[in-house]
Amino acid sequence: MAPVTDEELDREYEKNDVQGKVPAAHIKKMREIAKALTNVTLMKWALKSLSDKMAEQYKTRVDKTVAGVVGWKQVKAAMEKADREEGDVSRHLLTTVLADFEQNNGFKCFQTTSGHPRIIQMTGLVSGPGFLATVGAGHMAKDYVTIDHGVYSHRIQWYCMYAIQKENKAHFGDNLGELYKEFSKPGSWMITFDRLGQHQEKTNGNRTIDPFDFRTPEQLNRYLRESTDALAECPLVAAYMQSKKLANITNWKTVKRITAARKLFPACKSKLDGWKKLSSNKAVEELLKQVLSAQQLLELSMVVVDVAKTDSANLMTWDKDAGTYKAGLPK
């Protein structure tokens, strides 16, 4: 895909009522981001940069005598080992790199007593005002809205912007965390970072989005999860994303429920381990019923909902005092 042009963006912003709704100075920033996220060569370079950073992170965790000879293939092999322990040095490489980027570039996160940062968890479709409130407060999120959307897609989009800007291949803003907050302005986030078929249809008369239009999270996630090219071009990012495919658990709501339960009720977490190896969605739901109390099941049902009727629905934030996640918007 060739980077989107100013003429194409003029038409898109006009047809989707961006002009007049969003300040001109902010539209200029939207343009620069759109051009980067649709530049295949640049985005593949940035994704490779993320993969390389994961390998660097791994090297900091192993003995110095072997770190110098460790390459991405060794890291990938370590990541793909079955039944890794929680403390395995190959775990959490992607989340560590993303969290370091966010902490060092003005994004908000929740600090825990151990120092390990926590971020907002979105356990389903969040209301427009609720979502924009988290953006306006500077919080990134793990976004479980749909399986196709990708849990890490927005965090990866912004990391790629950071990598691109760091190498002076584009300039988006002096402080990416502050720029992120600006996208709480109505009319600017969706068309830049969550571009839908309806945006394409209003612009060009059809709903077909180019596979490499990474303004659309589903396209970025599909490339990382399904492409053999990605395994060659950004091997550690792609390997991690592809390792998250579940053979037997096909109901995404079940995935969201078990994931939320493990974060809401840490005392029950160990009893819920191994859920990915269960044979069916029903087996996972049965496990939840066996492990959680009636009160906990009720709380879980209120955290993961099909329709967000309030701005705090499908949102979990870290409660430092309780040492666990709680439902609702950040305070």
N, C-alpha and C positions, 0 to 999 in steps of 0.2 A: 504494500500500500504506500502510495506517495503521501507525504505530509499534506494535511488539509490546507487549502490556500485561503488567503484573506477573502477572496471573492466567494468561495464556498461558505466560509464562516459568516460573511455578510448576509447571505441568503438564509443560512440556518438560524441566525439570531433574529432576523426579521420574521421568518415564518413561525418561529417558536416564541414570539413576543418577548424576546430578551431586550431588544432595543427599547429604551424608554423606561424599562422596569429596573434595569441594573445600571449603576453609574458608569459613564464612559471610561473612567480611569480603571475601573475593575474589569470591564470588558476587554481592555487592552491586555490585562494579565491573563484573562481566560483564553485569549487568542494564543498567547505564547505557550500556555500549557497544552492546549488542543493540538498545536503543531508538533509538540514533542511527543505526546501520547499517540500520535498517528504516524510518527516517523519510525518505520520498522527497524531500520539500521541502528538508529539511536537507542531505541528501546531494547533491542537485543543486546547492544553493548552494555546498557545499564543493568539489565538482568544478569549478564555475565559478571558485572562488577559486584552485584549482590551475592552471587554464587562464590566468587573469589573471597569476599569478606567472610562468608561462612567458613571457608577453608582456613582463613587466617584465625578466626575465632577458635576453631578446633585446635590449631597449633599451640595456642596459648594454654591449652588445657592438658597437653601431654608433656612428657619429659623432654627437656631441651635437647637431649642427645639424639632424639629421633625426629623432633619437630622439623628440622631442616630438610629432611628427605621425604616428608609427608606431602603427597599431592592430592588432587581432588578425587582420584580413583580410590585411594586408601580411605579417604573420609567417607565417600559414598558407600564403600563396602562396610565400614563401621556403622553407618546409619541404617543399613539394610539388614543388620543382624537381627535374628528373631529374639524376642523376649529380653530386650535390653532393660537393665535395672534403671530406676529413676535417676540415680546418680551417674549414669554412663556419660562419659565426656562427649559422646556424639549426639546427645539429646539436646533439644531446645536451641540449636544453632541459629535457625532462622529467627525465632522470637527474640533471642538475645541481640542479634545484629539490628533488628528492627527497633527494639526498645532502646538500644544505645543511640541510634540515629534520632529517635523521637525525643529522648531526654536531652540530647545535646543541641537540639534545634528548635526549642521553644514550645514543644507540645506538652500537654499535661498528662500526668499519670499518677497513680496512687502508690505511695511508698509503704512498704510493709516493715515490720520489725526486723526482718532478715535482710532488708535492703533490696530484695527482688521486686522490681516494679510490676504493678498490675494495671490493666486497662479495662475500660468498659466492655461488657459482653452484651451483644445484641442477639437475643434468642428468637428472633422472628422479625417480621415487618414492623418497624417502628413508625409512629405517626410522623407526618411531616414536621410539625412544630417540635416534637420530641427529638427527632434526629438533628434538626438544625440547632437545637439548644446544646446538644453535645458538641457539635462543630464549633459553635460560637464560644463555648467554654474551652476549646482547644484540645478536646479529648479524642484520640484515636479509639478504635474499637475492633474487637474480633466480631465479625458480622456473619451470623448464622442464618441470614434471611432466607436463602434458598441454597440448595446444593450446587447449582450452576453458578451462582454469584461468586462463591469463593470466600472463605473466612478471612483471608489475608489480602484480598485484592486491593482495597483502598490503601492499606499500609504499604503494599508493594508499589502502587502508583506513585505515592509520595516519596518513597525511597528512591525510585528511579529519577524523579525530578531532582532530588538532592544530588545524586551521582552525576547527572547531566550538568547541573549548575556548578558543582565542585570543579569539574574539568573545563569550565567556561565554554561549554557547548550550547548554552542558552542561559538566560537570566530571568528568573521568575519573581524574585523579591529578596531583600536583604535578610529577612527573618521568615523562614518557612512556616514556623508555628503561628506567627501573626498573620501571614497570608492565608493559612488554613482557616483561621477564625473569620476572615473576610467572606468565606464561602457560606457563611450562615445567612448571607443576603438572599432573599427569595429570588428564584429564577437563575441562579448561577451554578449551584452544585450539580444538579441532575444532568444538565446538558454537557458538563465538563467531565464529571467523574462517574456518572451513572447513566450514560446515554442509552436511551431506549429505542425500540423500533418505532415508537410514535414520533420521536424527534426526527428520525430518518424519513418517515412517511410524510411528515409535514414539509420537510425540506426537498425531498426528491421524488415523492409519489410512490415509494415502495418501502417495505419494512426490513429489507435485507441489509444487514450491517456487515461491513468488511471484516473478515476474520482477524485482521491485524489492527482494527480500530480499538486500541486499548483504553479509550475513554469509556468503553463498555466493559464492566468487570467480568461479565460472562465470557467475553472473547479472550481476555487475559487469562482467566482461570482455565478455559478450555485449552489454550495453547500450552500452559504449564502442565496440565493434568493428562493431556492426550497426545501431545506431539512428540514424535521421536526426535525431531529437530531440536526441541527444547532440551532434551537429555544430552544432546551434544553441545548446545550453545550456552546453556546455564545449568549444568548438570546437577548441582546440589539443590538448587531451588526446585527444579523439575522433579528430582528424585524424591524430595520431601513431599511435594504436593501429590505425586502419584502414589506414594506410600499410604496416603490417607484414604484411598479407595477401599470401600467395604464390600466384601463378597456377598454376605448374607443379610446385612442390615440395610434394607432398601428404603425404609420410610424415614424421610428426613426429620419429621417431627419427633420420632422416637430418638434419633440421634441428638436432637436439640434437648430433649427431656433428660436423657442420661448425662449429657454434658453439663447441663444446668444443675442437676442434682449433685454431681461430684464437686461443683464449685460452691453451691449453697450449703451443703451439709458435709464439711470436711471429715467429721467423725465417721461418716459412712463410706468415705471414698475407697478405702481398701477393700470393702465388701463388694464394691461395684467394679473393681478392677477385673479385667478379663472379659468385659462385655462385648468387645469387638470379635471375640472368638465364638460367641453364641450363634446358634443355628438360624435364628429368625428374629423378626421384629417382635413377635409375640413373646419370645424367650427373654428379650431385653425388658419388655414391660412387666413380665412376671418377676424378674429379678428386682425391679424397682418396688414392686408390691411386697416382696419378701423382706427387703432391707429397710425401706422407709416406713415411718409411722404414718398413721392416718392424717395427722396434722401436717407432716412433711409432704405427703402426697397432695394435700389440699394446697399448700403453699406453692408446690411445684406447678400445679395446674393453673395457678394465678400468675406465674412468672412466664410460662410458655403458652401464649394464646394465639388463636388463628387470626383474630381481628383486634388491632390495637384501638381500644375505645377511649384510652386516656394517653396523655403524652408520656407517661412513665411506663407504659406497658411494653413488655419484651425488652426491658433494660435491666441490667444488673451492674452495680457499682461496688467497689471494694469498701468495706467498713473496717477501718484500721483498728478501732476499739474491739470489735468482735473478732477480728482476724479472719474474716470470711467475706464472701459476697452477699449482698442484700439486694432485693428488688428495688428498682426506682432510679430516678435521675440523680446525678452527683449533687451533693450539697455544696 
